[in-house]
Amino acid sequence: MEVRTMEIEVRRSACEGHGLCEQTAPEVYELDDEDYVRLRVSEIPESLQVAAAAGARVCPVAALRVRD
């Protein structure tokens, strides 16, 4: 069985700290002390890929991009 890999590109310069990604997928995203998004995991396991993609989609400023 092939494991699907996923990478999330974080554009910190675009982040405005809305936190919708963190609300949607707290296992994947968090806001740092300066209210910029960062990933909680270095590799997105298959079990979190749906949540990670959903968190990226809700970003109102497109600071997150999913790469398969």
PyMOL Python script that loads the backbone (N, CA, C, O; Angstrom):
from pymol import cmd

cmd.read_pdbstr("""\
ATOM      1  N   MET A   1       0.845  -1.180   0.000  1.00  0.00           N
ATOM      2  CA  MET A   1       0.000   0.000   0.000  1.00  0.00           C
ATOM      3  C   MET A   1       0.887   1.239   0.000  1.00  0.00           C
ATOM      4  O   MET A   1       1.841   1.339   0.772  1.00  0.00           O
ATOM      5  N   GLU A   2       0.560   2.167  -0.868  1.00  0.00           N
ATOM      6  CA  GLU A   2       1.327   3.407  -0.970  1.00  0.00           C
ATOM      7  C   GLU A   2       0.813   4.428   0.047  1.00  0.00           C
ATOM      8  O   GLU A   2      -0.392   4.650   0.163  1.00  0.00           O
ATOM      9  N   VAL A   3       1.728   5.034   0.770  1.00  0.00           N
ATOM     10  CA  VAL A   3       1.367   6.070   1.742  1.00  0.00           C
ATOM     11  C   VAL A   3       1.439   7.420   1.050  1.00  0.00           C
ATOM     12  O   VAL A   3       2.467   7.793   0.486  1.00  0.00           O
ATOM     13  N   ARG A   4       0.346   8.134   1.101  1.00  0.00           N
ATOM     14  CA  ARG A   4       0.281   9.457   0.482  1.00  0.00           C
ATOM     15  C   ARG A   4       0.973  10.464   1.388  1.00  0.00           C
ATOM     16  O   ARG A   4       0.650  10.570   2.571  1.00  0.00           O
ATOM     17  N   THR A   5       1.922  11.198   0.833  1.00  0.00           N
ATOM     18  CA  THR A   5       2.623  12.199   1.624  1.00  0.00           C
ATOM     19  C   THR A   5       1.995  13.570   1.389  1.00  0.00           C
ATOM     20  O   THR A   5       1.437  13.842   0.326  1.00  0.00           O
ATOM     21  N   MET A   6       2.097  14.399   2.372  1.00  0.00           N
ATOM     22  CA  MET A   6       1.557  15.752   2.287  1.00  0.00           C
ATOM     23  C   MET A   6       2.525  16.703   2.953  1.00  0.00           C
ATOM     24  O   MET A   6       3.129  16.394   3.981  1.00  0.00           O
ATOM     25  N   GLU A   7       2.656  17.844   2.356  1.00  0.00           N
ATOM     26  CA  GLU A   7       3.506  18.894   2.906  1.00  0.00           C
ATOM     27  C   GLU A   7       2.664  20.161   2.956  1.00  0.00           C
ATOM     28  O   GLU A   7       1.893  20.433   2.036  1.00  0.00           O
ATOM     29  N   ILE A   8       2.806  20.922   4.009  1.00  0.00           N
ATOM     30  CA  ILE A   8       2.120  22.203   4.139  1.00  0.00           C
ATOM     31  C   ILE A   8       3.164  23.310   4.038  1.00  0.00           C
ATOM     32  O   ILE A   8       4.133  23.335   4.796  1.00  0.00           O
ATOM     33  N   GLU A   9       2.957  24.209   3.106  1.00  0.00           N
ATOM     34  CA  GLU A   9       3.822  25.378   2.978  1.00  0.00           C
ATOM     35  C   GLU A   9       3.220  26.498   3.826  1.00  0.00           C
ATOM     36  O   GLU A   9       2.060  26.869   3.643  1.00  0.00           O
ATOM     37  N   VAL A  10       4.006  27.024   4.742  1.00  0.00           N
ATOM     38  CA  VAL A  10       3.566  28.114   5.614  1.00  0.00           C
ATOM     39  C   VAL A  10       4.225  29.400   5.144  1.00  0.00           C
ATOM     40  O   VAL A  10       5.450  29.519   5.125  1.00  0.00           O
ATOM     41  N   ARG A  11       3.388  30.362   4.764  1.00  0.00           N
ATOM     42  CA  ARG A  11       3.911  31.677   4.368  1.00  0.00           C
ATOM     43  C   ARG A  11       3.708  32.616   5.556  1.00  0.00           C
ATOM     44  O   ARG A  11       2.691  33.302   5.663  1.00  0.00           O
ATOM     45  N   ARG A  12       4.682  32.628   6.428  1.00  0.00           N
ATOM     46  CA  ARG A  12       4.605  33.420   7.655  1.00  0.00           C
ATOM     47  C   ARG A  12       4.356  34.905   7.367  1.00  0.00           C
ATOM     48  O   ARG A  12       3.643  35.573   8.115  1.00  0.00           O
ATOM     49  N   SER A  13       4.939  35.412   6.294  1.00  0.00           N
ATOM     50  CA  SER A  13       4.783  36.831   5.965  1.00  0.00           C
ATOM     51  C   SER A  13       3.333  37.176   5.607  1.00  0.00           C
ATOM     52  O   SER A  13       2.934  38.335   5.714  1.00  0.00           O
ATOM     53  N   ALA A  14       2.554  36.196   5.191  1.00  0.00           N
ATOM     54  CA  ALA A  14       1.147  36.439   4.841  1.00  0.00           C
ATOM     55  C   ALA A  14       0.213  36.260   6.036  1.00  0.00           C
ATOM     56  O   ALA A  14      -0.912  36.760   6.019  1.00  0.00           O
ATOM     57  N   CYS A  15       0.663  35.560   7.064  1.00  0.00           N
ATOM     58  CA  CYS A  15      -0.189  35.248   8.212  1.00  0.00           C
ATOM     59  C   CYS A  15      -0.581  36.518   8.973  1.00  0.00           C
ATOM     60  O   CYS A  15       0.252  37.376   9.267  1.00  0.00           O
ATOM     61  N   GLU A  16      -1.867  36.605   9.279  1.00  0.00           N
ATOM     62  CA  GLU A  16      -2.378  37.734  10.062  1.00  0.00           C
ATOM     63  C   GLU A  16      -2.869  37.301  11.447  1.00  0.00           C
ATOM     64  O   GLU A  16      -3.426  38.111  12.188  1.00  0.00           O
ATOM     65  N   GLY A  17      -2.668  36.043  11.794  1.00  0.00           N
ATOM     66  CA  GLY A  17      -2.994  35.566  13.137  1.00  0.00           C
ATOM     67  C   GLY A  17      -4.474  35.370  13.413  1.00  0.00           C
ATOM     68  O   GLY A  17      -4.894  35.473  14.565  1.00  0.00           O
ATOM     69  N   HIS A  18      -5.268  35.094  12.408  1.00  0.00           N
ATOM     70  CA  HIS A  18      -6.704  34.867  12.623  1.00  0.00           C
ATOM     71  C   HIS A  18      -6.964  33.617  13.460  1.00  0.00           C
ATOM     72  O   HIS A  18      -7.916  33.580  14.240  1.00  0.00           O
ATOM     73  N   GLY A  19      -6.128  32.599  13.304  1.00  0.00           N
ATOM     74  CA  GLY A  19      -6.242  31.388  14.114  1.00  0.00           C
ATOM     75  C   GLY A  19      -7.283  30.388  13.655  1.00  0.00           C
ATOM     76  O   GLY A  19      -7.550  29.419  14.365  1.00  0.00           O
ATOM     77  N   LEU A  20      -7.879  30.591  12.490  1.00  0.00           N
ATOM     78  CA  LEU A  20      -8.884  29.651  12.013  1.00  0.00           C
ATOM     79  C   LEU A  20      -8.276  28.286  11.719  1.00  0.00           C
ATOM     80  O   LEU A  20      -8.928  27.260  11.911  1.00  0.00           O
ATOM     81  N   CYS A  21      -7.043  28.268  11.259  1.00  0.00           N
ATOM     82  CA  CYS A  21      -6.359  26.994  11.008  1.00  0.00           C
ATOM     83  C   CYS A  21      -6.221  26.208  12.308  1.00  0.00           C
ATOM     84  O   CYS A  21      -6.468  25.002  12.343  1.00  0.00           O
ATOM     85  N   GLU A  22      -5.828  26.891  13.361  1.00  0.00           N
ATOM     86  CA  GLU A  22      -5.650  26.248  14.665  1.00  0.00           C
ATOM     87  C   GLU A  22      -6.987  25.760  15.213  1.00  0.00           C
ATOM     88  O   GLU A  22      -7.054  24.683  15.804  1.00  0.00           O
ATOM     89  N   GLN A  23      -8.040  26.532  15.026  1.00  0.00           N
ATOM     90  CA  GLN A  23      -9.368  26.111  15.485  1.00  0.00           C
ATOM     91  C   GLN A  23      -9.851  24.882  14.722  1.00  0.00           C
ATOM     92  O   GLN A  23     -10.504  24.009  15.293  1.00  0.00           O
ATOM     93  N   THR A  24      -9.529  24.817  13.435  1.00  0.00           N
ATOM     94  CA  THR A  24      -9.970  23.723  12.584  1.00  0.00           C
ATOM     95  C   THR A  24      -9.141  22.460  12.794  1.00  0.00           C
ATOM     96  O   THR A  24      -9.685  21.355  12.799  1.00  0.00           O
ATOM     97  N   ALA A  25      -7.846  22.612  12.965  1.00  0.00           N
ATOM     98  CA  ALA A  25      -6.945  21.453  13.089  1.00  0.00           C
ATOM     99  C   ALA A  25      -5.889  21.710  14.159  1.00  0.00           C
ATOM    100  O   ALA A  25      -4.721  21.909  13.826  1.00  0.00           O
ATOM    101  N   PRO A  26      -6.269  21.712  15.435  1.00  0.00           N
ATOM    102  CA  PRO A  26      -5.312  22.023  16.497  1.00  0.00           C
ATOM    103  C   PRO A  26      -4.192  20.999  16.638  1.00  0.00           C
ATOM    104  O   PRO A  26      -3.176  21.277  17.275  1.00  0.00           O
ATOM    105  N   GLU A  27      -4.367  19.820  16.052  1.00  0.00           N
ATOM    106  CA  GLU A  27      -3.312  18.813  16.103  1.00  0.00           C
ATOM    107  C   GLU A  27      -2.185  19.155  15.131  1.00  0.00           C
ATOM    108  O   GLU A  27      -1.075  18.634  15.244  1.00  0.00           O
ATOM    109  N   VAL A  28      -2.480  20.032  14.179  1.00  0.00           N
ATOM    110  CA  VAL A  28      -1.530  20.349  13.109  1.00  0.00           C
ATOM    111  C   VAL A  28      -0.963  21.762  13.240  1.00  0.00           C
ATOM    112  O   VAL A  28       0.235  21.974  13.054  1.00  0.00           O
ATOM    113  N   TYR A  29      -1.829  22.728  13.562  1.00  0.00           N
ATOM    114  CA  TYR A  29      -1.439  24.151  13.558  1.00  0.00           C
ATOM    115  C   TYR A  29      -1.535  24.760  14.946  1.00  0.00           C
ATOM    116  O   TYR A  29      -2.351  24.347  15.771  1.00  0.00           O
ATOM    117  N   GLU A  30      -0.683  25.754  15.185  1.00  0.00           N
ATOM    118  CA  GLU A  30      -0.772  26.568  16.392  1.00  0.00           C
ATOM    119  C   GLU A  30      -0.231  27.949  16.072  1.00  0.00           C
ATOM    120  O   GLU A  30       0.538  28.125  15.127  1.00  0.00           O
ATOM    121  N   LEU A  31      -0.637  28.912  16.859  1.00  0.00           N
ATOM    122  CA  LEU A  31      -0.087  30.262  16.726  1.00  0.00           C
ATOM    123  C   LEU A  31       1.025  30.419  17.742  1.00  0.00           C
ATOM    124  O   LEU A  31       0.887  30.006  18.893  1.00  0.00           O
ATOM    125  N   ASP A  32       2.128  31.016  17.318  1.00  0.00           N
ATOM    126  CA  ASP A  32       3.245  31.212  18.231  1.00  0.00           C
ATOM    127  C   ASP A  32       3.002  32.444  19.105  1.00  0.00           C
ATOM    128  O   ASP A  32       1.920  33.030  19.070  1.00  0.00           O
ATOM    129  N   ASP A  33       3.990  32.827  19.872  1.00  0.00           N
ATOM    130  CA  ASP A  33       3.854  33.953  20.800  1.00  0.00           C
ATOM    131  C   ASP A  33       3.604  35.279  20.099  1.00  0.00           C
ATOM    132  O   ASP A  33       3.127  36.231  20.716  1.00  0.00           O
ATOM    133  N   GLU A  34       3.925  35.345  18.812  1.00  0.00           N
ATOM    134  CA  GLU A  34       3.699  36.572  18.039  1.00  0.00           C
ATOM    135  C   GLU A  34       2.451  36.463  17.156  1.00  0.00           C
ATOM    136  O   GLU A  34       2.220  37.303  16.286  1.00  0.00           O
ATOM    137  N   ASP A  35       1.649  35.416  17.394  1.00  0.00           N
ATOM    138  CA  ASP A  35       0.418  35.153  16.637  1.00  0.00           C
ATOM    139  C   ASP A  35       0.643  34.858  15.162  1.00  0.00           C
ATOM    140  O   ASP A  35      -0.153  35.260  14.313  1.00  0.00           O
ATOM    141  N   TYR A  36       1.718  34.163  14.862  1.00  0.00           N
ATOM    142  CA  TYR A  36       1.971  33.652  13.515  1.00  0.00           C
ATOM    143  C   TYR A  36       1.781  32.143  13.544  1.00  0.00           C
ATOM    144  O   TYR A  36       2.127  31.479  14.520  1.00  0.00           O
ATOM    145  N   VAL A  37       1.235  31.621  12.474  1.00  0.00           N
ATOM    146  CA  VAL A  37       0.994  30.185  12.400  1.00  0.00           C
ATOM    147  C   VAL A  37       2.306  29.417  12.301  1.00  0.00           C
ATOM    148  O   VAL A  37       3.268  29.876  11.684  1.00  0.00           O
ATOM    149  N   ARG A  38       2.324  28.241  12.920  1.00  0.00           N
ATOM    150  CA  ARG A  38       3.420  27.303  12.749  1.00  0.00           C
ATOM    151  C   ARG A  38       2.835  25.895  12.841  1.00  0.00           C
ATOM    152  O   ARG A  38       1.761  25.678  13.403  1.00  0.00           O
ATOM    153  N   LEU A  39       3.562  24.968  12.279  1.00  0.00           N
ATOM    154  CA  LEU A  39       3.125  23.579  12.306  1.00  0.00           C
ATOM    155  C   LEU A  39       3.513  22.939  13.628  1.00  0.00           C
ATOM    156  O   LEU A  39       4.612  23.161  14.136  1.00  0.00           O
ATOM    157  N   ARG A  40       2.617  22.153  14.176  1.00  0.00           N
ATOM    158  CA  ARG A  40       2.898  21.420  15.413  1.00  0.00           C
ATOM    159  C   ARG A  40       3.662  20.126  15.130  1.00  0.00           C
ATOM    160  O   ARG A  40       4.267  19.550  16.034  1.00  0.00           O
ATOM    161  N   VAL A  41       3.635  19.672  13.887  1.00  0.00           N
ATOM    162  CA  VAL A  41       4.290  18.427  13.493  1.00  0.00           C
ATOM    163  C   VAL A  41       5.211  18.690  12.308  1.00  0.00           C
ATOM    164  O   VAL A  41       4.904  19.526  11.458  1.00  0.00           O
ATOM    165  N   SER A  42       6.325  17.990  12.245  1.00  0.00           N
ATOM    166  CA  SER A  42       7.247  18.193  11.128  1.00  0.00           C
ATOM    167  C   SER A  42       6.795  17.426   9.889  1.00  0.00           C
ATOM    168  O   SER A  42       7.027  17.867   8.763  1.00  0.00           O
ATOM    169  N   GLU A  43       6.154  16.286  10.095  1.00  0.00           N
ATOM    170  CA  GLU A  43       5.596  15.502   9.006  1.00  0.00           C
ATOM    171  C   GLU A  43       4.125  15.260   9.309  1.00  0.00           C
ATOM    172  O   GLU A  43       3.762  14.944  10.442  1.00  0.00           O
ATOM    173  N   ILE A  44       3.289  15.406   8.304  1.00  0.00           N
ATOM    174  CA  ILE A  44       1.848  15.242   8.503  1.00  0.00           C
ATOM    175  C   ILE A  44       1.500  13.768   8.290  1.00  0.00           C
ATOM    176  O   ILE A  44       1.556  13.278   7.162  1.00  0.00           O
ATOM    177  N   PRO A  45       1.143  13.059   9.363  1.00  0.00           N
ATOM    178  CA  PRO A  45       0.782  11.657   9.188  1.00  0.00           C
ATOM    179  C   PRO A  45      -0.532  11.533   8.411  1.00  0.00           C
ATOM    180  O   PRO A  45      -1.339  12.463   8.383  1.00  0.00           O
ATOM    181  N   GLU A  46      -0.728  10.402   7.799  1.00  0.00           N
ATOM    182  CA  GLU A  46      -1.928  10.182   6.995  1.00  0.00           C
ATOM    183  C   GLU A  46      -3.198  10.428   7.806  1.00  0.00           C
ATOM    184  O   GLU A  46      -4.195  10.909   7.266  1.00  0.00           O
ATOM    185  N   SER A  47      -3.169  10.107   9.083  1.00  0.00           N
ATOM    186  CA  SER A  47      -4.350  10.277   9.934  1.00  0.00           C
ATOM    187  C   SER A  47      -4.736  11.743  10.143  1.00  0.00           C
ATOM    188  O   SER A  47      -5.867  12.024  10.540  1.00  0.00           O
ATOM    189  N   LEU A  48      -3.817  12.685   9.883  1.00  0.00           N
ATOM    190  CA  LEU A  48      -4.097  14.113  10.073  1.00  0.00           C
ATOM    191  C   LEU A  48      -4.195  14.887   8.760  1.00  0.00           C
ATOM    192  O   LEU A  48      -4.384  16.104   8.781  1.00  0.00           O
ATOM    193  N   GLN A  49      -4.070  14.216   7.632  1.00  0.00           N
ATOM    194  CA  GLN A  49      -4.033  14.921   6.358  1.00  0.00           C
ATOM    195  C   GLN A  49      -5.351  15.613   6.006  1.00  0.00           C
ATOM    196  O   GLN A  49      -5.332  16.707   5.442  1.00  0.00           O
ATOM    197  N   VAL A  50      -6.469  15.013   6.319  1.00  0.00           N
ATOM    198  CA  VAL A  50      -7.761  15.653   6.033  1.00  0.00           C
ATOM    199  C   VAL A  50      -7.901  16.916   6.880  1.00  0.00           C
ATOM    200  O   VAL A  50      -8.322  17.957   6.374  1.00  0.00           O
ATOM    201  N   ALA A  51      -7.554  16.834   8.156  1.00  0.00           N
ATOM    202  CA  ALA A  51      -7.624  17.998   9.045  1.00  0.00           C
ATOM    203  C   ALA A  51      -6.646  19.083   8.609  1.00  0.00           C
ATOM    204  O   ALA A  51      -6.982  20.266   8.636  1.00  0.00           O
ATOM    205  N   ALA A  52      -5.442  18.690   8.210  1.00  0.00           N
ATOM    206  CA  ALA A  52      -4.437  19.663   7.770  1.00  0.00           C
ATOM    207  C   ALA A  52      -4.923  20.419   6.544  1.00  0.00           C
ATOM    208  O   ALA A  52      -4.771  21.638   6.465  1.00  0.00           O
ATOM    209  N   ALA A  53      -5.504  19.708   5.590  1.00  0.00           N
ATOM    210  CA  ALA A  53      -6.027  20.353   4.382  1.00  0.00           C
ATOM    211  C   ALA A  53      -7.183  21.288   4.723  1.00  0.00           C
ATOM    212  O   ALA A  53      -7.277  22.380   4.163  1.00  0.00           O
ATOM    213  N   ALA A  54      -8.050  20.879   5.623  1.00  0.00           N
ATOM    214  CA  ALA A  54      -9.179  21.724   6.029  1.00  0.00           C
ATOM    215  C   ALA A  54      -8.680  22.993   6.709  1.00  0.00           C
ATOM    216  O   ALA A  54      -9.205  24.079   6.461  1.00  0.00           O
ATOM    217  N   GLY A  55      -7.672  22.863   7.562  1.00  0.00           N
ATOM    218  CA  GLY A  55      -7.103  24.025   8.231  1.00  0.00           C
ATOM    219  C   GLY A  55      -6.484  25.007   7.253  1.00  0.00           C
ATOM    220  O   GLY A  55      -6.591  26.220   7.435  1.00  0.00           O
ATOM    221  N   ALA A  56      -5.843  24.493   6.223  1.00  0.00           N
ATOM    222  CA  ALA A  56      -5.243  25.358   5.199  1.00  0.00           C
ATOM    223  C   ALA A  56      -6.326  26.078   4.400  1.00  0.00           C
ATOM    224  O   ALA A  56      -6.179  27.256   4.076  1.00  0.00           O
ATOM    225  N   ARG A  57      -7.415  25.373   4.082  1.00  0.00           N
ATOM    226  CA  ARG A  57      -8.493  25.975   3.288  1.00  0.00           C
ATOM    227  C   ARG A  57      -9.191  27.137   3.993  1.00  0.00           C
ATOM    228  O   ARG A  57      -9.640  28.072   3.330  1.00  0.00           O
ATOM    229  N   VAL A  58      -9.291  27.099   5.312  1.00  0.00           N
ATOM    230  CA  VAL A  58     -10.026  28.153   6.016  1.00  0.00           C
ATOM    231  C   VAL A  58      -9.218  29.422   6.243  1.00  0.00           C
ATOM    232  O   VAL A  58      -9.757  30.418   6.724  1.00  0.00           O
ATOM    233  N   CYS A  59      -7.956  29.401   5.910  1.00  0.00           N
ATOM    234  CA  CYS A  59      -7.122  30.594   6.097  1.00  0.00           C
ATOM    235  C   CYS A  59      -7.623  31.720   5.190  1.00  0.00           C
ATOM    236  O   CYS A  59      -7.611  31.572   3.968  1.00  0.00           O
ATOM    237  N   PRO A  60      -8.062  32.838   5.765  1.00  0.00           N
ATOM    238  CA  PRO A  60      -8.611  33.922   4.945  1.00  0.00           C
ATOM    239  C   PRO A  60      -7.587  34.692   4.123  1.00  0.00           C
ATOM    240  O   PRO A  60      -7.957  35.463   3.238  1.00  0.00           O
ATOM    241  N   VAL A  61      -6.303  34.490   4.406  1.00  0.00           N
ATOM    242  CA  VAL A  61      -5.266  35.213   3.664  1.00  0.00           C
ATOM    243  C   VAL A  61      -4.340  34.285   2.890  1.00  0.00           C
ATOM    244  O   VAL A  61      -3.294  34.710   2.399  1.00  0.00           O
ATOM    245  N   ALA A  62      -4.723  33.023   2.784  1.00  0.00           N
ATOM    246  CA  ALA A  62      -3.979  32.024   2.017  1.00  0.00           C
ATOM    247  C   ALA A  62      -2.517  31.920   2.460  1.00  0.00           C
ATOM    248  O   ALA A  62      -1.616  31.850   1.624  1.00  0.00           O
ATOM    249  N   ALA A  63      -2.291  31.911   3.754  1.00  0.00           N
ATOM    250  CA  ALA A  63      -0.931  31.779   4.280  1.00  0.00           C
ATOM    251  C   ALA A  63      -0.461  30.326   4.302  1.00  0.00           C
ATOM    252  O   ALA A  63       0.711  30.055   4.562  1.00  0.00           O
ATOM    253  N   LEU A  64      -1.374  29.391   4.031  1.00  0.00           N
ATOM    254  CA  LEU A  64      -1.059  27.971   4.062  1.00  0.00           C
ATOM    255  C   LEU A  64      -1.385  27.352   2.706  1.00  0.00           C
ATOM    256  O   LEU A  64      -2.423  27.636   2.108  1.00  0.00           O
ATOM    257  N   ARG A  65      -0.480  26.505   2.240  1.00  0.00           N
ATOM    258  CA  ARG A  65      -0.703  25.827   0.961  1.00  0.00           C
ATOM    259  C   ARG A  65      -0.381  24.357   1.122  1.00  0.00           C
ATOM    260  O   ARG A  65       0.668  24.001   1.658  1.00  0.00           O
ATOM    261  N   VAL A  66      -1.287  23.495   0.655  1.00  0.00           N
ATOM    262  CA  VAL A  66      -1.084  22.061   0.699  1.00  0.00           C
ATOM    263  C   VAL A  66      -0.318  21.630  -0.543  1.00  0.00           C
ATOM    264  O   VAL A  66      -0.637  22.024  -1.665  1.00  0.00           O
ATOM    265  N   ARG A  67       0.696  20.813  -0.312  1.00  0.00           N
ATOM    266  CA  ARG A  67       1.473  20.239  -1.418  1.00  0.00           C
ATOM    267  C   ARG A  67       1.450  18.728  -1.255  1.00  0.00           C
ATOM    268  O   ARG A  67       1.861  18.197  -0.223  1.00  0.00           O
ATOM    269  N   ASP A  68       0.973  18.053  -2.264  1.00  0.00           N
ATOM    270  CA  ASP A  68       0.929  16.574  -2.248  1.00  0.00           C
ATOM    271  C   ASP A  68       2.145  16.017  -2.925  1.00  0.00           C
ATOM    272  O   ASP A  68       2.298  14.799  -3.016  1.00  0.00           O
TER     273      ASP A  68
END
""", "prot")
cmd.dss("prot")
cmd.show_as("cartoon", "prot")
cmd.util.cbc("prot")
cmd.orient("prot")
